[in-house]
Amino acid sequence: MAAHGAGDYQTAATEFKKAQEAIPSPFAEYWLADSLDKADPEQKAPKATVEAYELFVTNPGAKHVGPDKVDAAVERIKTLRALLPATLMVVTTPAGASVVINGEKQAGVTPITVERPAGAYHVEATIEGYAPLAVDVTLEGGITLEQQMNLVKATPPPPVEEAPPAEAKKRSMVPAYVTAGVAGAGLILGTVFGIMAIDAQNRYNDSPSSALADEQERNALICDMSFGVAVTLGITSVVLFTAREDASTGKTKAPAFAATTPKRGVLNFAPYASPTGGGARARLTF
């Protein structure tokens, strides 16, 4: 106590340590810690001082030294601990993960142990085949923190489903069938009126009259028109049945028909076809 009072804290620390070893007591523990603290004002080696204070405050008889000294020791421990480096041990499952602390990649793989000043840190662990994992930790000076990080296997992305190829739109054949049917009806109608025209001609030859002449001419005209329609729509139906759809445009290609110069007694026609219909124009010159 004389050395402590004289400011010779190093000698006081040595003597208090001898006293503690000879007769363990909370009094010797407190004065040893206080002497070490004052002997190192720049706190170049605060670890020994912190350990001495912790030995004192954890002693059940520390209260006999004085509550004020216990409280002061506790506050001093907090202050000195902030000056001590903290130890962080990172352990991952599975092992072998790379670790990044506050954006800085650490050497080696887990499990790894690093020392850092007290404070808050962002820890990231990554390993191939597993989802990355990140945690925030707060390190206290002089304390070793073991941080366990359990990595989860990465879920593979779902397979990309290819869209089924678009089905080619099937060309409707209804116009072709309808046109063929009308052509057939025209052929039948032309045959019927042709027979009627021949019959009227025979009756006119046996008994000429203007009525029979008109009837024969009318039936013949209807016959010619019916056969003309049948031929025109027949060719149109053939075009519709044989036309191909252009894959690039989606339009139907039909055979081209050369234009003809109308002549008397000649049936001129111009068929047309499309994916949705068909028809023809006709002119009979007589």
NUGUMAR-9136 format. One record per residue (C-alpha): x, y, z; residue number from 1; residue in one letter. Coordinates in Angstrom, 2 decimals, m for minus. Layout:
N
REC  X  Y  Z  NUM  a
...
***
This chain:
286
REC  0.00  0.00  0.00  1  m
REC  2.98  2.28  0.66  2  a
REC  4.26  1.75  m2.92  3  a
REC  0.76  2.39  m4.27  4  h
REC  0.47  5.56  m2.26  5  g
REC  3.87  6.72  m3.54  6  a
REC  2.80  6.22  m7.15  7  g
REC  5.10  3.25  m7.71  8  d
REC  2.30  1.21  m9.22  9  y
REC  4.53  m1.40  m10.85  10  q
REC  6.10  m2.32  m7.49  11  t
REC  2.68  m2.22  m5.87  12  a
REC  1.31  m4.62  m8.48  13  a
REC  4.20  m7.02  m7.87  14  t
REC  3.71  m6.95  m4.10  15  e
REC  m0.09  m7.30  m4.26  16  f
REC  0.36  m10.35  m6.53  17  k
REC  2.65  m11.92  m3.89  18  k
REC  0.10  m11.15  m1.19  19  a
REC  m2.69  m12.71  m3.26  20  q
REC  m0.66  m15.86  m3.79  21  e
REC  0.14  m16.09  m0.08  22  a
REC  m3.32  m15.32  1.25  23  i
REC  m6.06  m15.14  m1.45  24  p
REC  m8.50  m12.30  m0.71  25  s
REC  m10.73  m9.89  m2.65  26  p
REC  m8.75  m6.99  m1.14  27  f
REC  m5.49  m8.16  m2.75  28  a
REC  m7.36  m8.79  m6.04  29  e
REC  m8.80  m5.29  m6.15  30  y
REC  m5.55  m3.46  m5.36  31  w
REC  m3.63  m5.68  m7.79  32  l
REC  m6.06  m4.74  m10.59  33  a
REC  m5.99  m1.06  m9.63  34  d
REC  m2.16  m1.05  m9.56  35  s
REC  m1.91  m2.73  m12.97  36  l
REC  m4.40  m0.21  m14.36  37  d
REC  m2.45  2.81  m13.06  38  k
REC  0.91  1.31  m14.04  39  a
REC  m0.15  1.29  m17.71  40  d
REC  m1.79  4.71  m18.32  41  p
REC  m1.56  4.32  m22.12  42  e
REC  m3.16  0.85  m21.83  43  q
REC  m0.61  m0.86  m24.02  44  k
REC  m1.46  m4.20  m22.40  45  a
REC  m5.03  m3.89  m21.09  46  p
REC  m5.71  m7.64  m21.22  47  k
REC  m3.94  m8.42  m17.93  48  a
REC  m5.71  m5.51  m16.25  49  t
REC  m9.13  m6.69  m17.47  50  v
REC  m8.43  m10.21  m16.22  51  e
REC  m7.43  m8.85  m12.82  52  a
REC  m10.62  m6.77  m12.53  53  y
REC  m12.76  m9.73  m13.63  54  e
REC  m11.14  m11.94  m11.00  55  l
REC  m12.12  m9.38  m8.39  56  f
REC  m15.75  m8.73  m9.41  57  v
REC  m16.46  m12.47  m9.67  58  t
REC  m15.21  m13.09  m6.14  59  n
REC  m18.21  m13.61  m3.79  60  p
REC  m16.40  m11.53  m1.14  61  g
REC  m15.89  m8.52  m3.44  62  a
REC  m18.70  m6.63  m1.64  63  k
REC  m16.61  m6.58  1.54  64  h
REC  m14.06  m4.38  m0.23  65  v
REC  m16.81  m1.84  m0.87  66  g
REC  m19.77  m1.51  m3.27  67  p
REC  m18.26  1.62  m4.77  68  d
REC  m15.09  m0.26  m5.68  69  k
REC  m17.10  m3.11  m7.23  70  v
REC  m19.12  m0.68  m9.37  71  d
REC  m15.97  1.17  m10.41  72  a
REC  m14.30  m2.12  m11.36  73  a
REC  m17.30  m3.14  m13.49  74  v
REC  m17.28  0.18  m15.38  75  e
REC  m13.51  m0.04  m15.84  76  r
REC  m13.87  m3.50  m17.33  77  i
REC  m16.30  m2.14  m19.95  78  k
REC  m13.93  0.69  m20.84  79  t
REC  m10.84  m1.50  m21.11  80  l
REC  m12.60  m4.25  m23.03  81  r
REC  m13.39  m1.80  m25.82  82  a
REC  m9.61  m1.48  m26.27  83  l
REC  m9.11  m5.22  m26.62  84  l
REC  m9.41  m7.08  m29.93  85  p
REC  m12.33  m9.46  m30.20  86  a
REC  m12.08  m12.99  m31.52  87  t
REC  m14.58  m14.30  m34.03  88  l
REC  m14.76  m17.99  m34.87  89  m
REC  m16.88  m18.77  m37.93  90  v
REC  m18.10  m22.36  m38.20  91  v
REC  m20.31  m23.49  m41.09  92  t
REC  m22.26  m26.60  m41.96  93  t
REC  m20.96  m27.92  m44.26  94  p
REC  m17.39  m26.85  m43.62  95  a
REC  m15.18  m25.39  m46.34  96  g
REC  m17.08  m22.17  m46.99  97  a
REC  m15.47  m18.90  m48.02  98  s
REC  m16.03  m16.01  m45.60  99  v
REC  m16.32  m12.28  m46.27  100  v
REC  m16.33  m9.87  m43.32  101  i
REC  m17.49  m6.30  m44.02  102  n
REC  m16.72  m6.84  m47.70  103  g
REC  m13.22  m8.24  m47.08  104  e
REC  m12.58  m11.83  m48.15  105  k
REC  m10.82  m13.85  m45.47  106  q
REC  m7.96  m16.24  m46.13  107  a
REC  m8.81  m19.92  m45.95  108  g
REC  m12.15  m21.61  m45.50  109  v
REC  m14.29  m22.46  m42.50  110  t
REC  m13.79  m23.11  m39.71  111  p
REC  m11.70  m19.94  m39.38  112  i
REC  m10.79  m17.67  m36.45  113  t
REC  m10.07  m13.96  m36.85  114  v
REC  m9.36  m11.07  m34.50  115  e
REC  m11.11  m7.76  m34.97  116  r
REC  m11.62  m4.61  m32.89  117  p
REC  m14.86  m4.54  m30.92  118  a
REC  m17.82  m3.44  m33.02  119  g
REC  m20.51  m4.56  m35.46  120  a
REC  m19.67  m6.76  m38.46  121  y
REC  m21.46  m8.23  m41.49  122  h
REC  m20.39  m11.82  m42.11  123  v
REC  m21.13  m13.69  m45.35  124  e
REC  m20.47  m17.38  m46.02  125  a
REC  m20.62  m19.02  m49.45  126  t
REC  m19.93  m22.48  m50.80  127  i
REC  m20.70  m24.00  m54.18  128  e
REC  m24.06  m25.76  m54.35  129  g
REC  m25.47  m23.90  m51.34  130  y
REC  m27.38  m20.65  m50.95  131  a
REC  m25.24  m17.80  m49.55  132  p
REC  m25.86  m16.92  m45.91  133  l
REC  m25.19  m13.60  m44.17  134  a
REC  m25.43  m12.58  m40.51  135  v
REC  m24.69  m9.44  m38.50  136  d
REC  m22.65  m9.88  m35.31  137  v
REC  m21.49  m7.56  m32.55  138  t
REC  m18.06  m8.30  m31.12  139  l
REC  m17.02  m7.34  m27.61  140  e
REC  m13.38  m6.69  m26.83  141  g
REC  m11.62  m9.59  m25.17  142  g
REC  m14.50  m11.97  m25.93  143  i
REC  m14.43  m14.94  m28.30  144  t
REC  m17.67  m15.32  m30.28  145  l
REC  m18.36  m18.57  m32.09  146  e
REC  m20.77  m17.95  m34.94  147  q
REC  m22.47  m21.08  m36.35  148  q
REC  m23.83  m20.74  m39.89  149  m
REC  m25.91  m23.54  m41.37  150  n
REC  m25.98  m23.29  m45.16  151  l
REC  m28.92  m24.61  m47.12  152  v
REC  m28.58  m26.36  m50.46  153  k
REC  m29.43  m24.07  m53.34  154  a
REC  m32.68  m24.84  m55.13  155  t
REC  m32.02  m25.34  m58.84  156  p
REC  m34.04  m23.05  m61.11  157  p
REC  m37.09  m24.70  m62.66  158  p
REC  m36.52  m26.01  m66.17  159  p
REC  m37.52  m23.63  m68.89  160  v
REC  m40.51  m25.06  m70.65  161  e
REC  m40.43  m24.54  m74.36  162  e
REC  m43.66  m23.31  m75.79  163  a
REC  m45.26  m25.95  m78.03  164  p
REC  m44.94  m25.10  m81.68  165  p
REC  m47.92  m23.21  m82.97  166  a
REC  m50.19  m25.49  m84.89  167  e
REC  m50.55  m24.52  m88.47  168  a
REC  m54.02  m23.27  m89.13  169  k
REC  m55.75  m25.84  m91.26  170  k
REC  m57.25  m24.34  m94.38  171  r
REC  m61.00  m24.76  m94.54  172  s
REC  m62.19  m26.87  m97.47  173  m
REC  m65.81  m25.78  m97.11  174  v
REC  m65.60  m23.23  m99.97  175  p
REC  m64.20  m25.92  m102.27  176  a
REC  m67.00  m28.35  m101.41  177  y
REC  m69.68  m25.67  m101.77  178  v
REC  m68.31  m24.50  m105.11  179  t
REC  m68.08  m28.08  m106.38  180  a
REC  m71.69  m28.68  m105.26  181  g
REC  m72.96  m25.60  m107.05  182  v
REC  m71.00  m26.61  m110.16  183  a
REC  m72.64  m30.03  m110.02  184  g
REC  m76.06  m28.43  m109.65  185  a
REC  m75.31  m26.22  m112.68  186  g
REC  m74.30  m29.27  m114.70  187  l
REC  m77.55  m31.05  m113.81  188  i
REC  m79.63  m27.94  m114.54  189  l
REC  m77.87  m27.45  m117.88  190  g
REC  m78.55  m31.07  m118.82  191  t
REC  m82.23  m30.76  m117.92  192  v
REC  m82.74  m27.57  m119.92  193  f
REC  m80.66  m28.99  m122.76  194  g
REC  m83.03  m31.92  m123.01  195  i
REC  m86.00  m29.54  m122.83  196  m
REC  m84.47  m27.37  m125.59  197  a
REC  m84.01  m30.45  m127.83  198  i
REC  m87.60  m31.50  m127.13  199  d
REC  m88.90  m28.02  m127.99  200  a
REC  m86.82  m28.05  m131.19  201  q
REC  m88.30  m31.41  m132.21  202  n
REC  m91.83  m30.18  m131.55  203  r
REC  m91.08  m26.98  m133.46  204  y
REC  m89.89  m29.04  m136.45  205  n
REC  m93.16  m31.02  m136.40  206  d
REC  m95.36  m27.95  m135.88  207  s
REC  m93.58  m24.63  m136.19  208  p
REC  m94.86  m21.81  m133.99  209  s
REC  m93.45  m18.70  m132.39  210  s
REC  m94.22  m20.07  m128.91  211  a
REC  m92.17  m23.22  m129.52  212  l
REC  m89.38  m21.11  m131.03  213  a
REC  m89.29  m18.89  m127.93  214  d
REC  m89.43  m21.95  m125.63  215  e
REC  m86.57  m23.64  m127.49  216  q
REC  m84.46  m20.46  m127.46  217  e
REC  m85.16  m19.85  m123.75  218  r
REC  m84.31  m23.45  m122.75  219  n
REC  m81.16  m23.37  m124.87  220  a
REC  m80.05  m20.10  m123.28  221  l
REC  m80.65  m21.43  m119.77  222  i
REC  m78.81  m24.61  m120.74  223  c
REC  m75.82  m22.64  m121.99  224  d
REC  m75.77  m20.43  m118.90  225  m
REC  m76.06  m23.46  m116.57  226  s
REC  m73.20  m25.26  m118.34  227  f
REC  m71.17  m22.04  m118.24  228  g
REC  m71.72  m21.70  m114.51  229  v
REC  m70.93  m25.39  m114.02  230  a
REC  m67.65  m25.09  m115.94  231  v
REC  m66.66  m21.85  m114.18  232  t
REC  m67.41  m23.09  m110.67  233  l
REC  m65.98  m26.51  m111.49  234  g
REC  m62.63  m24.96  m112.33  235  i
REC  m62.91  m22.75  m109.24  236  t
REC  m63.47  m25.82  m107.03  237  s
REC  m60.41  m27.48  m108.58  238  v
REC  m58.41  m24.34  m107.74  239  v
REC  m59.68  m24.44  m104.16  240  l
REC  m58.89  m28.13  m103.78  241  f
REC  m55.35  m27.82  m105.16  242  t
REC  m54.32  m24.38  m103.87  243  a
REC  m51.43  m24.28  m101.36  244  r
REC  m51.10  m21.87  m98.43  245  e
REC  m47.98  m19.73  m98.42  246  d
REC  m46.29  m20.28  m95.04  247  a
REC  m44.68  m16.84  m95.11  248  s
REC  m47.86  m14.86  m95.73  249  t
REC  m50.64  m17.25  m94.72  250  g
REC  m52.37  m16.55  m98.05  251  k
REC  m53.56  m19.13  m100.51  252  t
REC  m51.76  m19.40  m103.81  253  k
REC  m53.93  m20.42  m106.71  254  a
REC  m53.00  m21.20  m110.32  255  p
REC  m53.07  m18.14  m112.53  256  a
REC  m55.42  m18.06  m115.51  257  f
REC  m54.55  m16.12  m118.65  258  a
REC  m57.01  m13.46  m119.67  259  a
REC  m58.80  m14.02  m122.95  260  t
REC  m60.33  m11.55  m125.33  261  t
REC  m64.12  m11.97  m125.33  262  p
REC  m65.45  m13.42  m128.57  263  k
REC  m68.97  m13.95  m129.72  264  r
REC  m70.28  m17.41  m128.85  265  g
REC  m67.53  m17.89  m126.25  266  v
REC  m67.99  m18.18  m122.47  267  l
REC  m65.34  m16.10  m120.63  268  n
REC  m64.72  m16.71  m116.93  269  f
REC  m62.36  m15.49  m114.21  270  a
REC  m62.27  m17.72  m111.08  271  p
REC  m60.85  m16.51  m107.78  272  y
REC  m60.02  m18.25  m104.47  273  a
REC  m58.95  m17.30  m100.92  274  s
REC  m58.60  m19.15  m97.58  275  p
REC  m62.16  m18.12  m96.69  276  t
REC  m64.06  m18.40  m99.94  277  g
REC  m64.07  m18.56  m103.68  278  g
REC  m66.09  m17.76  m106.73  279  g
REC  m65.91  m16.60  m110.34  280  a
REC  m67.08  m14.04  m112.84  281  r
REC  m68.43  m15.18  m116.18  282  a
REC  m69.64  m13.51  m119.42  283  r
REC  m71.39  m15.28  m122.24  284  l
REC  m71.31  m13.51  m125.63  285  t
REC  m73.80  m14.75  m128.20  286  f
***
